Amino acid sequence: MKFAIVLVVAFICAVVNGQTPLNLTEQQKLRALQYSAECLEKEKSTTDAAKALIKGQFDGLDKNAKCFGNCFLEKAGFLIDGVVQPAVLSEKLGPNVGQDRLNAIMSKCNSLKGSDNCETAFVLYQCYYKEHASFF
């Protein structure tokens, strides 16, 4: 399992270090890596599933991958018990996406719900990803 965590952390490092449209500080990058490693271990998601989720390849993802996403979004403060936190989204994504654009995305996405917190996080992430405002 530790090897899988190293692989995901290396992959996420590549994403966070220049292949993502978000302008993250070094502290934010480190926090994202920490959250990812913790959630990968907690949710027993596979490295491939975590990579697919981060890259927006949503077909065929299992419950563990969806729960990995929920874990990450909760640790980041974007969700609490399946409920979107608009103030946190505005604070963390607004500067990168633009507040007006983010407000439009939030209006479109934030009311989406799944059958449980993992599914809710998954449908929310899909919506934000498709609107080019990814959390990762």
N, C-alpha and C positions, 0 to 999 in steps of 0.2 A: 504494500500500500504506500509506503514512504516513497518508493520509486515513482509511482503514479503521481503523487503530490509534487515531486520535483519536476516531472514532465509538464504538469499543468501550470505550475508556477513559471517555468521557463516559457511556455506558450503565452501565458497572460502577460509576462514581462515584455514579450515581443509586441503584443497588442497594445499594451499601455505605453510602451516606449516608441511611439511614432506611427503606428498603424491605425490608430483610432483618431477620430476627429475631435475628441475632447482634449482640452488643454489642461492637463493635470499637473499639480505641483508634485515635487518628489515625495512629500509626505502623503499626498493622496494616492500616488502610485504604490507606495509601500503598504498603505492601508488596504488598497484593493487586492494586492497580492496576499496579504495576511488573511483577509476575509475569504478569498478564493481557496486558499489552502485549508483553512478551518472548515469551510463548507463542503469541500470535496471529501474530507475525511468524515465529517459528521453524517453526510447524506449518502456516503458510499457510492457516489456517482463515478462512472468510468471517465478516464481521461478523454477518450474520444467523444463521449456525450457532452462533457463540459466544453470541449473545443467547438463542437457543433453548435451548441447553444450560443456561445459567444460570437461565433461567425454568422449567426442567423440561419443556420440550417436546422429547421424546426421539425421536419418530417421524421417520424419514428423515434422521437426522444421518449425515454422511459420516465417513470415516476421519480426515480432518483435524480435524474438530470433536472427535472422541473423543481424538485425540492432543493437542489443545489442553487438554482436561480432564486428561489424564495429566501433561502438562508442568506445569500449575498445581499439581496435587496433589503432584508430586515436589518442585517448588520450595518448597512450603509444608511439606514434610517428612512429609506424611500417608502417602506411598507411597515406597518405595525399590525400584526394579526390579520393580514389580508386587506387592510385599509390603507389606501394611498395617503401619503403625507404631502400635500401640495406645498407647504412652506419649505420643506426640505428639498423638494424637487426644484423649486424656484431658486433656492440658495445655491444648490450644487450644480444644476443643469442650466439655469437661466443665463449665467455669464457665457456659457459655451454655445448655447442654442439660440439665444435671444429671447427675452421675456415674452414678447408678443407672440412669437412662434411657439414657445413653450406653452403659453396659455391656450392656444388653439389645439395643440396636441393633447394637453390635459383635458380639455373639453371633449375631445374625441375618445380618449382612451380611459380616463380614470374611472368611469362607471362600469367597466368590464369586470365580470366576475366569473370565476370557475366554480367547480364543485367543492373545492377545499382551498386552503391557502396556497398550496403548491400550484394548483391549476390556475388560480387567480394571478399569481406572480407570473406564470407562463404566458397567459393571454395578455397581460399588461406589457410584459417585455416584448412580445411579438408586435404589439401595436406601436410601442415606442420605437422599436427597431425599424419597422416599416416606415415610420415617419422621420427616420434619420435622427433620432434623439436617444441613442442607446445608453443604457445605464453602465455598461461595462466599458 
